[in-house]
Amino acid sequence: MRALDVAVIGGSLAGSTCVRELIRAGIDAVAIERDRFPREKVCGGFLSPGAVAILDELNVLETIRSAGAVDVRSVRFRTEGGDVQLPFRRAGLGVSRGLLDAVLADHGAMEHGNVLSVERTAVGRFRIHLNDGSVFDAKVVIDAAGKLSRFGKLKTSPQFGVQFYEKEQRDDAMDFWFFPDGYGGIVGIEGQRANACFLIRRDALHWYRDKPGCRITGPVAYRSQSSDYIAVGDAAGMIDPFCGEGMHHALDTGRMAAASVRRGLADGWSYLEMRRHYERERRRRWWHKRMLARAVRAALEFPRLRDAGLRMGAGWLVDAFWG
């Protein structure tokens, strides 16, 4: 059995960001991940300007750029009612999830295995059991296990994510389509490819299954109803893909959780106090984007309202999400 300060269940964007920040603070932490990186995952491939800034703070931005990530300087909204193109104040990046995960997970504190159970001990610590018989004893547990994490309760929708690559070199704009089956976008990534990702209804999946390399995930989970753990990334509730802030949310919540734990360990807080401090910070920084994304998602159901809104308010929307 290995004793440590923090065990992070999940080693993708949120989990690896959290572990990196904890290690930088001198805290003994590991990420427990079932997959090996690089691995493919349904993802829009767009790093918003806010996400790019965090990668710079984590000292991995130049590595990602050197691997071929593509600058994204504008967005083109495409609907049946016409197109609208708007520039970003700060550039985002297009990058495959396989590359991004692999770079962030290269922190030297990754353990591989499936978590079978997490239990509280009599002295207020956590005992984590893995499928290979390994056992970790930690002061703090962080749930970074993704949108379908079994450690928290998520509200799901009837929509599914669809993702595939196209062999084409694109300009520095992200194209975003709205159509009867759903919505989604395409953006240039490393290797002179394009990453296409859409959120669609279940009954439209048959239109996409035959595309080479197509990956499907769902149903999409949007928000946490309750959790007994410090939950980060999609485990804390998925940000609507419309706003292109999913990876930013993962990176930022991972960083916020690390800050709350770092302070809590230094000041002798209980686990509940750490969780409450983190939840207050997460709500303060992400509540407004969640509510705005929810309102926009509702408006998408009405094509005339959607098209009029994009014509009149697209600039405001771009600044609200990516300014």
ZIGI-V150738 format. One record per residue. N is the residue number from 1. RES is the residue in one small letter. SS is DSSP state (H for helix, E for strand, L for the rest). NEAR is the number of other C-alpha atoms within 12 Angstrom. Layout:
# ZIGI-V150738
n->N res->RES ss->SS near->NEAR
n->N res->RES ss->SS near->NEAR
This chain:
# ZIGI-V150738
n->1 res->m ss->L near->14
n->2 res->r ss->E near->22
n->3 res->a ss->E near->20
n->4 res->l ss->E near->27
n->5 res->d ss->E near->33
n->6 res->v ss->E near->42
n->7 res->a ss->E near->47
n->8 res->v ss->E near->52
n->9 res->i ss->E near->50
n->10 res->g ss->L near->46
n->11 res->g ss->L near->49
n->12 res->s ss->L near->48
n->13 res->l ss->H near->49
n->14 res->a ss->H near->48
n->15 res->g ss->H near->52
n->16 res->s ss->H near->51
n->17 res->t ss->H near->51
n->18 res->c ss->H near->51
n->19 res->v ss->H near->51
n->20 res->r ss->H near->41
n->21 res->e ss->H near->38
n->22 res->l ss->H near->37
n->23 res->i ss->H near->29
n->24 res->r ss->H near->22
n->25 res->a ss->L near->21
n->26 res->g ss->L near->17
n->27 res->i ss->L near->28
n->28 res->d ss->L near->31
n->29 res->a ss->E near->41
n->30 res->v ss->E near->40
n->31 res->a ss->E near->48
n->32 res->i ss->E near->39
n->33 res->e ss->E near->32
n->34 res->r ss->L near->24
n->35 res->d ss->L near->25
n->36 res->r ss->L near->21
n->37 res->f ss->L near->25
n->38 res->p ss->L near->19
n->39 res->r ss->L near->20
n->40 res->e ss->L near->27
n->41 res->k ss->L near->32
n->42 res->v ss->L near->32
n->43 res->c ss->L near->41
n->44 res->g ss->L near->45
n->45 res->g ss->L near->46
n->46 res->f ss->E near->50
n->47 res->l ss->E near->46
n->48 res->s ss->L near->43
n->49 res->p ss->H near->33
n->50 res->g ss->H near->31
n->51 res->a ss->H near->40
n->52 res->v ss->H near->36
n->53 res->a ss->H near->24
n->54 res->i ss->H near->31
n->55 res->l ss->H near->36
n->56 res->d ss->H near->18
n->57 res->e ss->H near->19
n->58 res->l ss->L near->32
n->59 res->n ss->L near->21
n->60 res->v ss->L near->28
n->61 res->l ss->H near->28
n->62 res->e ss->H near->19
n->63 res->t ss->H near->20
n->64 res->i ss->H near->31
n->65 res->r ss->H near->27
n->66 res->s ss->H near->17
n->67 res->a ss->L near->22
n->68 res->g ss->L near->22
n->69 res->a ss->L near->35
n->70 res->v ss->E near->35
n->71 res->d ss->E near->32
n->72 res->v ss->E near->34
n->73 res->r ss->E near->30
n->74 res->s ss->E near->33
n->75 res->v ss->E near->38
n->76 res->r ss->E near->31
n->77 res->f ss->E near->35
n->78 res->r ss->E near->26
n->79 res->t ss->E near->29
n->80 res->e ss->L near->17
n->81 res->g ss->L near->19
n->82 res->g ss->E near->20
n->83 res->d ss->E near->20
n->84 res->v ss->E near->28
n->85 res->q ss->E near->24
n->86 res->l ss->E near->30
n->87 res->p ss->E near->25
n->88 res->f ss->E near->30
n->89 res->r ss->E near->20
n->90 res->r ss->E near->23
n->91 res->a ss->E near->27
n->92 res->g ss->E near->41
n->93 res->l ss->E near->43
n->94 res->g ss->E near->48
n->95 res->v ss->L near->44
n->96 res->s ss->L near->43
n->97 res->r ss->H near->37
n->98 res->g ss->H near->29
n->99 res->l ss->H near->33
n->100 res->l ss->H near->45
n->101 res->d ss->H near->36
n->102 res->a ss->H near->29
n->103 res->v ss->H near->33
n->104 res->l ss->H near->39
n->105 res->a ss->L near->37
n->106 res->d ss->L near->28
n->107 res->h ss->L near->28
n->108 res->g ss->L near->21
n->109 res->a ss->L near->31
n->110 res->m ss->E near->32
n->111 res->e ss->E near->33
n->112 res->h ss->E near->25
n->113 res->g ss->L near->25
n->114 res->n ss->L near->25
n->115 res->v ss->E near->33
n->116 res->l ss->E near->21
n->117 res->s ss->E near->21
n->118 res->v ss->E near->28
n->119 res->e ss->E near->24
n->120 res->r ss->E near->21
n->121 res->t ss->L near->15
n->122 res->a ss->L near->8
n->123 res->v ss->L near->12
n->124 res->g ss->L near->17
n->125 res->r ss->L near->24
n->126 res->f ss->E near->30
n->127 res->r ss->E near->30
n->128 res->i ss->E near->38
n->129 res->h ss->E near->25
n->130 res->l ss->E near->24
n->131 res->n ss->L near->16
n->132 res->d ss->L near->15
n->133 res->g ss->L near->16
n->134 res->s ss->L near->21
n->135 res->v ss->E near->26
n->136 res->f ss->E near->37
n->137 res->d ss->E near->30
n->138 res->a ss->E near->33
n->139 res->k ss->E near->35
n->140 res->v ss->E near->46
n->141 res->v ss->E near->45
n->142 res->i ss->E near->53
n->143 res->d ss->E near->47
n->144 res->a ss->L near->45
n->145 res->a ss->L near->39
n->146 res->g ss->L near->40
n->147 res->k ss->L near->38
n->148 res->l ss->L near->29
n->149 res->s ss->L near->30
n->150 res->r ss->L near->26
n->151 res->f ss->L near->32
n->152 res->g ss->E near->28
n->153 res->k ss->E near->25
n->154 res->l ss->E near->26
n->155 res->k ss->E near->24
n->156 res->t ss->E near->21
n->157 res->s ss->L near->23
n->158 res->p ss->L near->21
n->159 res->q ss->E near->28
n->160 res->f ss->E near->34
n->161 res->g ss->E near->38
n->162 res->v ss->E near->42
n->163 res->q ss->E near->37
n->164 res->f ss->E near->34
n->165 res->y ss->E near->35
n->166 res->e ss->E near->24
n->167 res->k ss->L near->19
n->168 res->e ss->L near->17
n->169 res->q ss->L near->20
n->170 res->r ss->L near->24
n->171 res->d ss->L near->22
n->172 res->d ss->L near->28
n->173 res->a ss->E near->31
n->174 res->m ss->E near->42
n->175 res->d ss->E near->36
n->176 res->f ss->E near->35
n->177 res->w ss->E near->34
n->178 res->f ss->E near->32
n->179 res->f ss->E near->26
n->180 res->p ss->L near->18
n->181 res->d ss->L near->26
n->182 res->g ss->E near->32
n->183 res->y ss->E near->36
n->184 res->g ss->E near->38
n->185 res->g ss->E near->39
n->186 res->i ss->E near->41
n->187 res->v ss->E near->48
n->188 res->g ss->E near->38
n->189 res->i ss->E near->41
n->190 res->e ss->L near->32
n->191 res->g ss->L near->23
n->192 res->q ss->L near->22
n->193 res->r ss->E near->25
n->194 res->a ss->E near->33
n->195 res->n ss->E near->44
n->196 res->a ss->E near->42
n->197 res->c ss->E near->40
n->198 res->f ss->E near->44
n->199 res->l ss->E near->40
n->200 res->i ss->E near->34
n->201 res->r ss->E near->26
n->202 res->r ss->H near->24
n->203 res->d ss->H near->15
n->204 res->a ss->H near->22
n->205 res->l ss->H near->27
n->206 res->h ss->H near->16
n->207 res->w ss->H near->16
n->208 res->y ss->L near->26
n->209 res->r ss->L near->19
n->210 res->d ss->L near->14
n->211 res->k ss->L near->17
n->212 res->p ss->L near->14
n->213 res->g ss->L near->19
n->214 res->c ss->L near->26
n->215 res->r ss->E near->27
n->216 res->i ss->E near->32
n->217 res->t ss->E near->29
n->218 res->g ss->E near->28
n->219 res->p ss->L near->23
n->220 res->v ss->L near->32
n->221 res->a ss->E near->32
n->222 res->y ss->E near->34
n->223 res->r ss->E near->34
n->224 res->s ss->E near->32
n->225 res->q ss->E near->18
n->226 res->s ss->E near->19
n->227 res->s ss->E near->24
n->228 res->d ss->L near->26
n->229 res->y ss->L near->36
n->230 res->i ss->E near->45
n->231 res->a ss->E near->50
n->232 res->v ss->L near->53
n->233 res->g ss->H near->47
n->234 res->d ss->H near->44
n->235 res->a ss->H near->45
n->236 res->a ss->H near->47
n->237 res->g ss->L near->40
n->238 res->m ss->L near->41
n->239 res->i ss->L near->36
n->240 res->d ss->L near->39
n->241 res->p ss->H near->43
n->242 res->f ss->H near->40
n->243 res->c ss->H near->37
n->244 res->g ss->L near->43
n->245 res->e ss->L near->37
n->246 res->g ss->H near->42
n->247 res->m ss->H near->46
n->248 res->h ss->H near->41
n->249 res->h ss->H near->44
n->250 res->a ss->H near->46
n->251 res->l ss->H near->43
n->252 res->d ss->H near->39
n->253 res->t ss->H near->47
n->254 res->g ss->H near->49
n->255 res->r ss->H near->40
n->256 res->m ss->H near->41
n->257 res->a ss->H near->47
n->258 res->a ss->H near->45
n->259 res->a ss->H near->32
n->260 res->s ss->H near->36
n->261 res->v ss->H near->43
n->262 res->r ss->H near->34
n->263 res->r ss->H near->23
n->264 res->g ss->H near->26
n->265 res->l ss->H near->24
n->266 res->a ss->H near->16
n->267 res->d ss->H near->13
n->268 res->g ss->L near->15
n->269 res->w ss->L near->20
n->270 res->s ss->L near->21
n->271 res->y ss->H near->32
n->272 res->l ss->H near->23
n->273 res->e ss->H near->21
n->274 res->m ss->H near->33
n->275 res->r ss->H near->33
n->276 res->r ss->H near->24
n->277 res->h ss->H near->25
n->278 res->y ss->H near->34
n->279 res->e ss->H near->31
n->280 res->r ss->H near->19
n->281 res->e ss->H near->24
n->282 res->r ss->H near->32
n->283 res->r ss->H near->22
n->284 res->r ss->H near->15
n->285 res->r ss->H near->18
n->286 res->w ss->H near->32
n->287 res->w ss->H near->19
n->288 res->h ss->H near->17
n->289 res->k ss->H near->32
n->290 res->r ss->H near->32
n->291 res->m ss->H near->21
n->292 res->l ss->H near->22
n->293 res->a ss->H near->29
n->294 res->r ss->H near->22
n->295 res->a ss->H near->21
n->296 res->v ss->H near->28
n->297 res->r ss->H near->28
n->298 res->a ss->H near->17
n->299 res->a ss->H near->20
n->300 res->l ss->L near->27
n->301 res->e ss->L near->19
n->302 res->f ss->L near->18
n->303 res->p ss->H near->24
n->304 res->r ss->H near->17
n->305 res->l ss->H near->20
n->306 res->r ss->H near->29
n->307 res->d ss->H near->27
n->308 res->a ss->H near->20
n->309 res->g ss->H near->23
n->310 res->l ss->H near->32
n->311 res->r ss->H near->23
n->312 res->m ss->H near->13
n->313 res->g ss->H near->19
n->314 res->a ss->H near->28
n->315 res->g ss->H near->24
n->316 res->w ss->H near->18
n->317 res->l ss->H near->27
n->318 res->v ss->H near->32
n->319 res->d ss->H near->22
n->320 res->a ss->H near->26
n->321 res->f ss->H near->37
n->322 res->w ss->H near->35
n->323 res->g ss->L near->23
